[in-house]
Amino acid sequence: MLGRFPVPRRAAVVLALLALVALAGAPGAAVAAEESVDAAPTAVIASAPADATGWSTLLRDDFDGPAGAAVGPQWEHEIGTWGTGAVDRTTASTANVFLDGTGALGIRALRDASGSWTSGRIVTVDKSFSAPEGGRLLMTASVRLPAVADPTGYWAAFWALGRDANAQIDWPRTGEFDMLEAVNGTPQLLQTLHCDLPDGGACDEPFGITSGLMECASCLTGFHTYSALIDRTEPGAERLEFFVDGVRTHVVEEAEVGESAWDAAIPNDYFLILNLAIGGGLPNGVCGCDSAAAPKTSGGTMSVEHVAVYRSSPAPAVPTITGTATAGSTLVAVSGRTVPVTYQWQADGVAVSGATSASFTVPGAAVGKRISVTVSALDGSDAATSLPTAPVTAGTLGAVTPTISGAAKLGSTLTASPGTWTPSPVTLTYRWKANGVDIAGATGKTWKVATTQVGKRITVTVTGSKVGFTSAQQTSAPTAVVVR
C-alpha cells in the first residue's frame, strides 16, 4: 500500500511495473493459480471468522452491530492524509467508518461541497501478529470493493505492516503484505510483498514482489476473501502465500528474497490496516492520469464482512478436551505432551478457581459458557490453550423414587424418604396428594393424616432443582389410608 510513509511512487516506476504485469483470468472470476499443496490454510479461510481446529485465533471480527455504529474496540483510527499522493483526509467519523447493520463494516469516501475528500483508515489495536519459528500465520478478510459510476482514483486496500524488535516501522525493511489492492474501479487486484531497501533491493522496490494485476470482475459486486499466509514450517525454505477465495494466487519463496532481507521482515510482529484512499501513485499508474483530479463519484464504500488472524505453532501442542460439555459431566484434558504439565480450566476465558487437574467436573454455573483448558510446563512456560467447547448445556439430575414410611391411618404422621439425588447437593421440595389431588398446605417432608384422607390413596411427589440442571420430579408408590 505504501501508505504509512511518504515514499514517492513515481508514475514512471508504476508504469514500468504495469508493463511487466500479465493480465490473466477469465472474466468475472479471480485468477486461480495452483491450489495450495497444504489444504489447512484453505480450511481455515473457509471457517473465518470462527475458530479453526488446530489454529489459535488471534483476532476475529464479523462487524455485528446496529447500522451507523462505530467500529469495535479491536480497531483504532489513523487520522490524517496518507500515502503516495492520496488527497483524502481520513477521519474517525461514522460518516466514513461505520457498521452497516447487516454484519459488515463500511469505509466510505465522501466529497464535500468544497471538493475536499474524507475517508477512513483503521488499524488493529493488537500489533503483535507473528508467525513463530516452525509455525504459520494467516491473515484473512472478506471484502467487497466500492462500485460507483465514476471510480477513477479510488484505492481500496487490506494490508499489514511489520515492526522490528523495538516496535519500530522501517519501511520496507520491516515488511509489508498487501493482501488486496484495487484501484480505479477496474476488475483487477494486486497482492504484494514489500521488503529490504526503499529503492531496488531484494524486493525490487518501490513496487515490491507483486502478483501483477489479476482479473476479478465479480470483486466489484460481491464479497471475496483475500488472505496472506506466512509459512515458516520448513527451515531455510519459508514462504509467503497469497490467496483469493482460498485459492493460492501468488507465492514468494525465502530463496527468492535471500536470508538477510527475509529475516528482517518475515518474523516480525504485524498489524492489519483497512483503508480506502482517493488518488495516489498506484491509481495514477493504472490510469496513466492524475487520478485524484479525474471526475469521480462521491460515496463509494469498501465493505468488509469479516477479518480474522490465525496462528498455528508446532509446539507447544495444543491441548484437546474429551467429554461432553454438560453440567455435572466430567471433561478430561489431553495435553498432547510427554512431559509433566499443569492445568487450568476456564469458563468463557475466566479461570475457574481450584480447577487445576487433568479432569474437570462442569459446574451448573457454567451453563451457556464455553470451557477451555490451558496446559503449561511445570515452570509456567510453553502455555497452550485448547479450543473452547460448545456452550455448556444443562445437566440431568440423578432422581430417585421416594418412599413413604409411617402408619397410613387417621392422625398418624407419614414421612417422605427422598433417597439420594445427585449431584449433591440438590434442593428438594415436597407435594402430598390424596387420590392424585394436591392436599392444601401439604408441602413438607412429613404429613399428618386428616379425616378427609381416610380411605384415599396417599402419594408424595419430590421435585429436585439445582443451578445448571433441568428440574426433575419423582412420585412415590401410593399408600392407602385405612379406617381403624
C-alpha positions as CSV (number, residue, x, y, z in Angstrom):
1,M,0.0,0.0,0.0
2,L,2.9,2.3,0.7
3,G,0.6,4.4,2.7
4,R,2.3,5.0,6.1
5,F,5.3,6.9,5.0
6,P,5.8,9.5,2.3
7,V,7.8,7.2,0.0
8,P,7.3,8.5,-3.6
9,R,6.0,6.1,-6.1
10,R,6.8,7.8,-9.4
11,A,4.3,7.3,-12.2
12,A,7.1,6.1,-14.4
13,V,8.0,3.4,-11.9
14,V,4.4,2.3,-11.7
15,L,4.1,2.2,-15.4
16,A,7.2,0.1,-15.6
17,L,5.6,-2.3,-13.1
18,L,2.4,-2.5,-15.2
19,A,4.4,-3.2,-18.3
20,L,5.7,-6.3,-16.5
21,V,2.2,-7.5,-15.4
22,A,0.4,-10.2,-17.2
23,L,-3.3,-9.7,-17.2
24,A,-4.9,-13.2,-16.8
25,G,-8.0,-15.0,-15.7
26,A,-11.5,-15.5,-17.0
27,P,-14.0,-12.6,-16.9
28,G,-15.9,-12.5,-13.6
29,A,-13.5,-14.8,-11.7
30,A,-10.4,-14.2,-9.7
31,V,-7.2,-15.6,-11.2
32,A,-6.7,-19.1,-9.9
33,A,-3.1,-20.2,-9.6
34,E,-2.3,-23.7,-8.5
35,E,-4.1,-24.8,-5.3
36,S,-2.1,-24.8,-2.1
37,V,-0.2,-28.0,-1.5
38,D,-1.4,-27.9,2.1
39,A,-5.2,-27.8,2.4
40,A,-5.1,-26.5,6.0
41,P,-5.0,-22.8,5.1
42,T,-8.0,-23.2,2.8
43,A,-9.9,-24.9,5.5
44,V,-9.1,-22.1,7.9
45,I,-10.0,-19.4,5.4
46,A,-13.4,-21.2,4.9
47,S,-14.1,-21.2,8.6
48,A,-13.3,-17.5,9.1
49,P,-14.1,-15.7,11.3
50,A,-14.9,-18.7,13.5
51,D,-12.3,-20.6,15.4
52,A,-10.4,-23.2,13.3
53,T,-9.3,-26.6,14.5
54,G,-5.6,-26.7,15.2
55,W,-5.2,-22.9,14.9
56,S,-5.2,-20.2,17.6
57,T,-7.5,-17.3,16.8
58,L,-5.6,-14.1,17.4
59,L,-8.3,-11.8,16.0
60,R,-11.8,-12.2,14.8
61,D,-14.3,-9.5,14.0
62,D,-17.5,-10.1,12.0
63,F,-18.7,-6.5,12.5
64,D,-22.0,-7.2,14.1
65,G,-23.8,-4.2,15.4
66,P,-26.5,-1.6,14.7
67,A,-26.4,0.4,11.5
68,G,-24.3,3.6,11.9
69,A,-22.4,2.3,14.9
70,A,-18.7,2.9,15.2
71,V,-16.2,0.1,14.6
72,G,-15.4,-2.0,17.7
73,P,-12.6,-1.8,20.2
74,Q,-10.3,-4.1,18.3
75,W,-9.6,-1.2,15.9
76,E,-8.2,2.3,16.1
77,H,-8.4,5.1,13.6
78,E,-5.4,6.7,11.9
79,I,-6.4,10.3,11.1
80,G,-4.8,12.5,8.5
81,T,-3.6,12.4,4.9
82,W,-1.6,9.3,3.9
83,G,0.1,7.6,1.1
84,T,1.8,8.5,-2.1
85,G,-0.3,11.4,-3.3
86,A,-3.7,10.5,-1.9
87,V,-5.8,13.6,-1.4
88,D,-8.4,12.3,1.1
89,R,-8.2,13.1,4.8
90,T,-9.1,10.1,7.0
91,T,-11.4,10.7,10.0
92,A,-13.0,8.8,12.9
93,S,-16.4,9.9,11.8
94,T,-19.1,7.3,11.4
95,A,-19.9,9.0,8.1
96,N,-16.6,7.5,6.9
97,V,-16.2,4.3,9.0
98,F,-19.3,2.6,10.3
99,L,-21.2,-0.7,10.8
100,D,-23.9,-1.2,8.2
101,G,-26.2,-3.1,10.4
102,T,-26.1,-6.3,8.2
103,G,-22.8,-7.7,9.5
104,A,-20.3,-5.6,7.6
105,L,-18.0,-2.7,8.1
106,G,-18.2,0.2,5.7
107,I,-15.4,2.5,4.8
108,R,-16.8,5.4,2.7
109,A,-15.1,8.1,0.7
110,L,-17.1,11.4,0.6
111,R,-16.5,14.7,-1.2
112,D,-17.8,17.9,0.4
113,A,-19.2,21.0,-1.2
114,S,-15.7,22.5,-1.5
115,G,-14.4,19.4,-3.3
116,S,-12.4,18.1,-0.4
117,W,-12.4,14.3,0.3
118,T,-12.7,12.4,3.5
119,S,-12.4,8.7,4.0
120,G,-11.4,6.1,6.6
121,R,-8.3,4.2,7.7
122,I,-8.3,1.8,10.7
123,V,-5.6,-0.4,12.1
124,T,-5.7,-3.2,14.6
125,V,-5.1,-2.4,18.3
126,D,-3.1,-5.6,18.5
127,K,0.2,-5.1,16.7
128,S,1.7,-8.5,17.7
129,F,0.6,-10.8,14.9
130,S,3.5,-13.0,14.1
131,A,4.4,-16.5,12.7
132,P,6.5,-18.4,15.2
133,E,9.6,-20.3,14.0
134,G,8.3,-23.6,12.7
135,G,4.7,-22.3,12.6
136,R,2.3,-20.3,10.4
137,L,0.3,-17.1,10.5
138,L,-2.8,-16.5,8.4
139,M,-4.4,-13.1,7.9
140,T,-7.7,-13.0,6.1
141,A,-10.7,-10.7,5.3
142,S,-13.8,-10.8,3.2
143,V,-14.2,-7.6,1.2
144,R,-16.5,-6.1,-1.4
145,L,-14.9,-3.4,-3.4
146,P,-16.5,0.0,-3.9
147,A,-18.6,0.3,-7.1
148,V,-19.5,3.8,-8.3
149,A,-20.3,5.4,-11.6
150,D,-17.0,7.3,-11.9
151,P,-14.4,5.4,-9.8
152,T,-11.1,6.8,-11.1
153,G,-8.9,7.5,-8.1
154,Y,-10.5,5.0,-5.7
155,W,-7.9,2.9,-3.9
156,A,-9.1,0.1,-1.6
157,A,-6.7,-1.9,0.4
158,F,-6.4,-4.7,3.1
159,W,-2.8,-5.0,4.2
160,A,-0.3,-5.4,7.0
161,L,2.8,-3.6,8.3
162,G,5.6,-5.2,10.3
163,R,7.5,-3.8,13.2
164,D,11.0,-4.6,14.4
165,A,12.1,-5.8,17.9
166,N,11.9,-2.2,19.1
167,A,8.3,-1.8,17.8
168,Q,9.5,0.5,15.1
169,I,8.4,0.5,11.4
170,D,11.3,0.8,9.0
171,W,9.6,0.6,5.6
172,P,10.1,-1.5,3.6
173,R,12.8,-3.4,5.6
174,T,10.4,-4.5,8.3
175,G,7.9,-5.8,5.8
176,E,4.5,-5.0,4.2
177,F,2.0,-7.6,2.9
178,D,-0.7,-6.3,0.6
179,M,-3.5,-8.9,0.6
180,L,-5.7,-6.7,-1.5
181,E,-5.1,-3.6,-3.6
182,A,-7.7,-2.5,-6.1
183,V,-7.8,0.9,-7.9
184,N,-10.0,3.0,-10.2
185,G,-12.9,0.6,-10.2
186,T,-11.2,-1.8,-12.6
187,P,-12.0,-5.5,-12.3
188,Q,-8.4,-6.3,-11.2
189,L,-6.4,-6.6,-7.9
190,L,-2.8,-6.8,-6.7
191,Q,-1.1,-8.8,-4.0
192,T,2.4,-7.9,-3.0
193,L,5.3,-8.3,-0.6
194,H,7.4,-5.2,0.2
195,C,10.8,-5.7,1.9
196,D,14.5,-4.7,2.1
197,L,15.6,-1.4,0.6
198,P,13.3,1.6,-0.3
199,D,14.8,1.6,-3.9
200,G,15.6,-1.7,-5.6
201,G,16.9,-4.4,-3.2
202,A,15.7,-7.9,-2.8
203,C,12.0,-6.9,-3.2
204,D,12.6,-4.6,-6.2
205,E,11.1,-1.6,-4.5
206,P,9.2,0.6,-4.6
207,F,6.7,-1.8,-6.3
208,G,7.7,-5.0,-4.5
209,I,7.4,-8.6,-5.4
210,T,3.9,-8.5,-6.8
211,S,1.3,-10.8,-8.3
212,G,0.7,-8.4,-11.1
213,L,-2.9,-7.3,-11.9
214,M,-5.3,-10.2,-11.6
215,E,-8.7,-10.1,-13.2
216,C,-11.7,-10.3,-10.8
217,A,-14.8,-8.8,-12.3
218,S,-17.1,-10.2,-9.6
219,C,-15.0,-8.5,-6.9
220,L,-16.9,-5.3,-7.7
221,T,-20.3,-6.8,-7.0
222,G,-19.7,-9.4,-4.2
223,F,-17.6,-10.4,-1.2
224,H,-14.4,-12.2,-1.8
225,T,-11.9,-13.5,0.7
226,Y,-8.3,-12.1,0.5
227,S,-5.6,-13.8,2.6
228,A,-1.8,-14.0,3.2
229,L,-0.1,-16.9,4.9
230,I,3.4,-16.8,6.4
231,D,4.6,-20.4,6.4
232,R,7.8,-21.0,8.5
233,T,7.4,-24.7,8.9
234,E,10.4,-25.6,6.8
235,P,13.7,-24.0,8.0
236,G,15.6,-22.4,5.1
237,A,12.6,-22.8,2.8
238,E,10.0,-20.5,4.3
239,R,7.4,-18.9,2.1
240,L,4.7,-16.2,1.8
241,E,1.5,-17.3,0.1
242,F,-1.4,-15.1,-1.0
243,F,-5.0,-16.4,-1.6
244,V,-8.2,-15.3,-3.2
245,D,-11.2,-17.3,-2.0
246,G,-8.9,-20.0,-0.6
247,V,-7.1,-20.5,-3.9
248,R,-3.4,-19.7,-3.9
249,T,-2.7,-16.8,-6.3
250,H,0.9,-15.6,-5.5
251,V,3.9,-17.1,-3.7
252,V,7.1,-15.6,-2.6
253,E,9.9,-18.0,-1.5
254,E,12.6,-17.3,1.0
255,A,15.2,-18.2,-1.5
256,E,13.8,-15.6,-3.9
257,V,14.4,-12.8,-1.4
258,G,17.5,-14.0,0.4
259,E,18.0,-14.9,4.0
260,S,19.0,-11.4,5.2
261,A,16.1,-9.5,3.8
262,W,13.7,-12.3,4.6
263,D,14.7,-12.4,8.3
264,A,14.5,-8.7,8.6
265,A,10.8,-8.8,7.5
266,I,9.0,-12.1,7.8
267,P,9.4,-13.0,11.6
268,N,8.3,-9.5,12.7
269,D,5.1,-8.6,14.6
270,Y,2.5,-7.3,12.2
271,F,-0.8,-5.3,12.4
272,L,-3.6,-5.0,9.9
273,I,-4.8,-2.0,8.0
274,L,-8.1,-1.4,6.2
275,N,-8.5,1.8,4.2
276,L,-10.0,3.5,1.2
277,A,-7.9,6.2,-0.3
278,I,-8.6,8.8,-3.1
279,G,-5.8,9.3,-5.6
280,G,-2.1,8.3,-5.3
281,G,0.7,6.6,-7.2
282,L,-0.9,3.3,-7.9
283,P,-4.2,4.7,-9.3
284,N,-2.2,7.2,-11.3
285,G,-0.1,4.4,-12.8
286,V,-3.0,2.3,-13.8
287,C,-5.0,5.0,-15.5
288,G,-1.9,7.0,-16.8
289,C,-3.6,10.1,-15.4
290,D,-3.9,12.3,-12.4
291,S,-6.4,10.1,-10.7
292,A,-7.1,12.5,-7.8
293,A,-8.1,15.2,-10.3
294,A,-10.2,13.0,-12.5
295,P,-14.0,13.2,-12.1
296,K,-15.3,10.7,-9.6
297,T,-18.4,9.8,-7.8
298,S,-18.7,10.5,-4.0
299,G,-19.9,7.9,-1.6
300,G,-18.0,4.8,-2.8
301,T,-17.9,2.2,0.0
302,M,-15.5,-0.6,0.7
303,S,-17.4,-3.2,2.7
304,V,-15.7,-5.7,5.0
305,E,-17.7,-8.8,6.1
306,H,-15.1,-10.2,8.5
307,V,-11.5,-10.1,9.4
308,A,-9.6,-12.9,11.2
309,V,-6.0,-13.7,12.1
310,Y,-4.9,-17.3,13.0
311,R,-1.7,-18.8,14.1
312,S,-0.5,-22.4,14.1
313,S,2.5,-23.5,16.2
314,P,4.4,-26.8,16.1
315,A,5.0,-26.6,19.8
316,P,3.7,-26.5,22.4
317,A,1.0,-28.9,21.5
318,V,-2.5,-27.5,21.7
319,P,-4.4,-29.5,24.3
320,T,-7.8,-31.0,23.5
321,I,-10.8,-31.8,25.6
322,T,-12.7,-35.0,25.7
323,G,-16.2,-35.4,27.1
324,T,-19.5,-33.6,26.7
325,A,-19.9,-30.1,27.9
326,T,-22.9,-30.7,30.1
327,A,-23.4,-29.6,33.7
328,G,-22.3,-32.4,36.0
329,S,-20.3,-34.2,33.4
330,T,-16.5,-34.7,33.6
331,L,-14.2,-33.3,31.0
332,V,-10.7,-34.6,30.5
333,A,-7.7,-32.6,29.1
334,V,-5.4,-34.4,26.7
335,S,-2.2,-32.4,26.8
336,G,-0.5,-33.9,23.8
337,R,2.8,-33.8,25.7
338,T,5.1,-36.4,27.1
339,V,6.4,-34.3,30.0
340,P,4.7,-33.3,33.3
341,V,2.3,-30.3,32.9
342,T,0.0,-28.1,34.9
343,Y,-3.7,-27.5,34.1
344,Q,-6.0,-24.5,34.4
345,W,-9.6,-24.8,33.3
346,Q,-11.6,-21.7,32.2
347,A,-15.2,-20.8,31.6
348,D,-15.5,-18.2,28.8
349,G,-11.9,-17.5,29.3
350,V,-12.1,-16.9,33.1
351,A,-10.1,-19.2,35.3
352,V,-12.2,-21.5,37.5
353,S,-10.8,-21.4,41.0
354,G,-9.3,-24.7,42.1
355,A,-9.8,-26.4,38.7
356,T,-6.2,-27.4,38.2
357,S,-6.2,-31.1,37.5
358,A,-6.4,-33.1,34.2
359,S,-10.2,-33.6,34.7
360,F,-12.9,-31.1,35.4
361,T,-16.4,-31.7,36.6
362,V,-18.5,-29.0,34.9
363,P,-20.5,-26.9,37.5
364,G,-24.0,-25.8,36.9
365,A,-22.9,-22.2,37.0
366,A,-21.1,-22.8,33.7
367,V,-24.2,-23.4,31.6
368,G,-24.1,-21.3,28.4
369,K,-20.4,-20.8,28.7
370,R,-17.6,-22.4,26.7
371,I,-15.0,-24.4,28.6
372,S,-11.3,-24.4,27.7
373,V,-8.1,-25.6,29.4
374,T,-4.6,-24.2,29.4
375,V,-1.7,-26.6,29.7
376,S,1.7,-25.3,30.7
377,A,5.1,-26.7,31.6
378,L,5.7,-27.0,35.4
379,D,7.5,-23.7,35.4
380,G,4.6,-22.0,33.7
381,S,6.3,-21.7,30.2
382,D,5.0,-23.1,26.9
383,A,1.4,-22.4,27.8
384,A,-1.2,-23.5,25.2
385,T,-4.9,-23.3,25.4
386,S,-7.4,-25.6,23.9
387,L,-10.2,-24.6,21.6
388,P,-13.3,-23.9,23.6
389,T,-16.1,-26.5,23.9
390,A,-19.6,-25.8,22.7
391,P,-21.6,-23.9,25.2
392,V,-22.3,-26.0,28.3
393,T,-25.8,-27.4,28.3
394,A,-28.0,-28.1,31.3
395,G,-27.3,-31.3,33.2
396,T,-29.7,-34.1,34.2
397,L,-30.3,-34.7,37.9
398,G,-30.0,-38.2,39.2
399,A,-33.5,-38.5,40.6
400,V,-34.7,-41.2,43.0
401,T,-38.2,-42.5,43.5
402,P,-39.3,-41.5,47.1
403,T,-40.9,-43.8,49.6
404,I,-43.4,-43.2,52.4
405,S,-42.9,-44.5,55.9
406,G,-45.3,-44.5,58.8
407,A,-48.8,-46.0,59.5
408,A,-51.3,-44.9,57.0
409,K,-54.2,-44.1,59.3
410,L,-56.1,-41.2,60.7
411,G,-53.9,-39.0,62.9
412,S,-50.6,-40.7,62.1
413,T,-47.6,-38.9,60.6
414,L,-46.3,-40.1,57.2
415,T,-42.7,-39.3,56.3
416,A,-41.2,-39.0,52.8
417,S,-37.8,-40.6,52.2
418,P,-36.5,-38.9,49.0
419,G,-33.4,-41.1,48.6
420,T,-30.0,-39.6,47.5
421,W,-30.3,-37.3,44.5
422,T,-27.2,-36.4,42.5
423,P,-25.0,-34.5,42.0
424,S,-25.2,-33.4,45.6
425,P,-26.4,-31.0,46.9
426,V,-29.9,-30.9,45.3
427,T,-32.7,-28.7,46.6
428,L,-35.8,-30.9,47.2
429,T,-39.4,-29.8,47.7
430,Y,-42.5,-32.0,48.5
431,R,-46.1,-32.1,47.5
432,W,-48.5,-34.6,49.1
433,K,-51.6,-35.8,47.2
434,A,-54.7,-37.8,48.0
435,N,-56.1,-39.7,45.1
436,G,-53.9,-37.6,42.9
437,V,-55.2,-34.3,44.1
438,D,-52.9,-31.9,46.0
439,I,-53.6,-31.7,49.7
440,A,-53.7,-28.0,50.7
441,G,-50.7,-26.9,52.6
442,A,-49.0,-30.4,52.4
443,T,-45.6,-29.3,51.3
444,G,-43.3,-30.6,54.0
445,K,-41.3,-33.7,54.3
446,T,-44.0,-35.1,56.7
447,W,-47.8,-35.1,56.7
448,K,-50.3,-35.9,59.4
449,V,-53.2,-37.8,58.0
450,A,-56.5,-35.9,58.4
451,T,-60.1,-37.1,58.4
452,T,-60.6,-36.1,54.7
453,Q,-57.8,-38.5,53.6
454,V,-59.3,-41.6,55.2
455,G,-60.0,-44.2,52.6
456,K,-57.9,-42.5,50.0
457,R,-54.5,-43.3,48.4
458,I,-51.7,-41.0,49.5
459,T,-48.6,-40.2,47.4
460,V,-45.8,-37.7,47.7
461,T,-44.1,-36.0,44.7
462,V,-40.5,-34.9,45.2
463,T,-39.1,-32.1,42.9
464,G,-35.4,-31.7,42.7
465,S,-33.7,-28.4,41.5
466,K,-30.1,-27.3,41.1
467,V,-28.5,-24.4,39.2
468,G,-27.5,-25.5,35.8
469,F,-29.6,-28.7,35.8
470,T,-33.1,-29.5,34.5
471,S,-35.5,-29.9,37.3
472,A,-36.9,-33.4,37.9
473,Q,-39.8,-35.0,39.7
474,Q,-40.4,-38.4,41.2
475,T,-43.6,-39.7,42.8
476,S,-43.9,-42.4,45.4
477,A,-46.0,-45.5,45.2
478,P,-49.4,-44.8,46.7
479,T,-50.2,-45.7,50.3
480,A,-53.9,-46.4,51.2
481,V,-55.2,-44.8,54.4
482,V,-57.2,-47.3,56.3
483,V,-60.0,-46.8,58.8
484,R,-59.1,-48.2,62.3
